[in-house]
Amino acid sequence: MNPAASKFMEGHSPRRTFPKYFTELATNYTLSTGNSTAKVIAKYLAQNPSLLDTSSIINDDACGPAIAAAAVIAHLGHEPNRIDANDNVPAMVEAAEARIKGQGWQHVHAAVIDSHKLPYTDKTFTVSISNISAFTFTDALVCFKEMHRTLQPNGTLVVTVWKRFGAAEIIHAAQKKVRADSEPMKVPRTEFMHDGFVAEMVRATGFIDVKQEVVSVICEGDEIDGLRGFMLSDFTRSAKEGWNDQEIASWPAAVNEAVKEEVSREGGVKFEAWAVTGKRQSDL
């Protein structure tokens, strides 16, 4: 077992979720994330074209503004049999409902639901997707167990989590440009970014045939402008903790320089995700 995963399994305490943070982020989620989470699930589906078909019944778990649902429909070219999108943040569900209405989707439904206690009956879904959200769960093991319970036999779980969070890499680089002794701004739940960590939890909750792959995406153009807005917003105030007024005033220029360096090196802002899949065992 991966050491980081072992530490979790041996008594890592559950953490709080971030409802206030995501309430504030809901209306500008796609812009603020540089479309990165949408790109991750879209590329994963492209890399695994046989995962879904017209008959699929999908749980878009901790859905945000229906990111995975939109990717699924774009991938198939039409709606599947059913998508249930859920999130515990009402503002995110409102954003999901606005997208559903705006797109005219007939087989997608959104509701305020706690991922730790899904209201669905056993063996409901053929696929459950948790896209860049597991780190927000109070207790990810409980949520994975709920997804296992509500999957049909031979159903598939898909969990994506950050491996390289491009925005944080730029923030850390910008901090060093202003003050070489800056403490890198903390990223929540970094253990989820470790190789094998989520895969071990998925195995521990009863899934079989667990696999892990890397999904790399590049944000560019207007997407970078959205990320820049996020990096200059109040969400990054802790990056400037203890700075004087002159140092704080230099933050936008430092961010712009760090962005330019990233773009020169990577062709845009690079994000990498671990994509972990597991199967619910068939009934014998």
N, C-alpha and C positions, 0 to 999 in steps of 0.2 A: 504493500500500500504506500502511496505517496506520503512523505512525512507530513505535509500540510493537511492532507485529507485525514491521516491518522489522528492528528491533533484534534480535528473537528469531531471525529467519530468517538473519541475517548472523553469527550466532555466539553467541547466548545459550547459556550452558552449562547442561546438564541439572542439576536439583536433586534432593536426597534426597527420598524419600517419608517418611511420618510413621507408621510401623507402631506404635511405642510409644504415641503419642497416640491412635490409633484403637483399639488394644487396650484401653486404659483407658476409652474412650468407648463401646465396643461394647454393653455391657449396658444403658446408658441413652441410647442414641443418639437415639431418637425424642423422648424427653422433653427431653434437653439441647439439641436443635436446635429445640425448639418446633414440631416437625412441619413445619418450613419446607421441607426438601428434598422431603418427600413431597408437600407442597402444590404445589411448583413443577412436578414431573413430572405430577401429576394435572391441573393447570390447562393445562399444555402439551397434553396429550392431548385435553382438552376443546376446546381451540382448534384442534386438528388431528384431527378425528374420523375421517377416512378413512385415517389412517396404518396402523391395525391392523385385522385381522379374524380369524376363527376359524383360518385357515390360517397365520397368522404364526408364524415361527420366530425367537425373540428372544434376543439376547445382552444380559443385564443385567450390564454390565461394571463392575468395581469396585463391586459391588452393595451393600456394607454389609449391613444386615439385610433384604435383599431389598426395598428400597424401591420400585424401579421395577417389579419383578414384581408387587407388591401393587397398585400404581397401574394397571398394565395390566389385571389381572384385574377390578378394580373398574370400570374404564372399559368393558370388554367385557361385564361381567356374568357371565363364565365364563372358564375357562382357555383360552388359545389352544392351538395345536398343540404348542408346546414353548417353554419358557424355560430357558435355561442361565444361572444366576446364578454369578458368580465374584468372588473378592476375594483379595488377597494377604495379608490379615490373618486368621489362623485364628479369632480371637474373633468377627470379623464373620461369617464363614461359619457358625460355630456358632449365632449369632443368626439367620441366614437359615434354617438347617436347622430350628431350633426353630419359626420362623414357618411354614415349609412343613408341618411335622408338625402344628402346632396348627390350621392351616387345612384340613388334609386334601387339599392340592393333589397331583394325580397327574402333572402335566406340567411341574413345576418341579423343577429339580435344582441343587444348590449344590456348589461345590468350591473348594478353595484353589488359585488360579491366578494367575500373574503376567501382568498385562495387556500386558507388553512381549513376551511369547512365548506366545501363545494356542495351546493344543493342538488346536484344531479344524481340520478340513480346509478347504481353499479352498472358497469359495462355499457356506458352510453356512447362513447366516442371511438372513432377509429384512429384519430391523431390528436394529441395534445401538444400545444406549442407554448413554450415560455421563452419569449424573445427579449434578451437583455433586461431581465427583471428579477431573476432569482436572488440577486444580492439584496433586494429590497424586502424579501420575506423575513418576517420575525423568526420563523423556524422553517428553513427550506426542506428539511427532512419530512416534516408534516405535510407540506404542500406537495412534495413529490409522491408521498403515499396517497394523497387524495387524487392526484392525477392517475396514479396506478389503479386505484379503485374504480375510477370512472372510465377507464379505457376498456374496450372490448378485448377478448382474447386475441392475441397477435397484433393488438393495437400498438402504435408507436408514440413514444415520447420524444420530443425535440426540445432541448434546452440550449440556448446560446447565452454566453457570458463573455465579458471582455477579456481578452488576452493582452492587448495593447490598446489603452484608451488614449487615442491621439490627442484629444484636447488637454488631458493632464500632462502629456509629454511637452506640449507647447507651453503650458502654464509654468511648469517647472523650469524650462529653459529660460522663459522670460523673467522669472524670479531671480535667477542667477545673473542675468544681465543687469539688473538693478542693484542687487546685493549678493555678492558671491557667497556670503554666509547664510543666505536664506534657507530656512527649513522648508523642504518641498511640501506644498499644500497636500494635505491628506486626501486620499481617495477612499471612499467607504468600502469596507469589506474586501480588501485586496486579496484575502485568501481565496476568493472565488476565481481570481485570475491565475492561480497557480496550476501548473500542468497536472491533470488528473484529479483535482479536488472535487469538481462536480461529478465526474464520472464515478468516483467512489461512493458518493452519496446516492447516485442513481442506482448503483448496484445494491447498496444497502437497503433500498426501499423495495426490492423485489424484482427489478427489471433484469432481463437477460439480454444476451447479445449486445452488450453495451459497447458503443464505438465512439471515438472522438476524432474530429477533424478540425482543421483551421480554416476559417473564412476570412479573407483579407479584402478590404474595400478602400477606395480612395475617395475622399470628399474634395470637390473642386468648385471653382466658379462661385456662384451665389451661395452654395453650401458653405464655403469657407467664410463668407460674410456673416452667415448665421452663427457659425462657431465663434467668430471674432466677437460678435455681440454678446454671446454667452460669457466669453472669457473677460470681457470688460464690464460685466454686470456685477450686481451685488452678490451673486452666488460665489464669486471668487474673492470676497473680502478677506477671508482668512489667509490668502496668499500674501497679503500686504500687512499682516499683523506686525505691529511694532515699528513700522516705517514712518519716516518724517514726511512732511508735506511735499518736499521736493521729490522724494523718492516715489511717493504715490502719484505725483503729477507725471512722472516718467513712465508709468505703467503702460499706457496705450502704445507708446513708441516701442517699448520692449516687446510687447505682444506682437506688434506688426513685424518686427525684425525676426522674432522666433517663428512666426508663420511663414515668412519668406524663406527662411532657411529650411523649414520642413518641406515646403513646396519644391524648392530647388533639389532637395535630396530624394523626395518620394514621388514627385509629380502631383502632389496635393497633400491633404492631411490624411495620414494613414491610420486606419483602425484595423485591429485584428481581433477576432472572436474565436473562442472554443465553441464548437458545435458538438453537443453530446446527444446521442440517440440511444434508446433502449426499447426493448419489446416487452409487452406483458405476455407471460407464458400462456400457451393455448390450454384450454380445458381438455382434460383427458377423460 
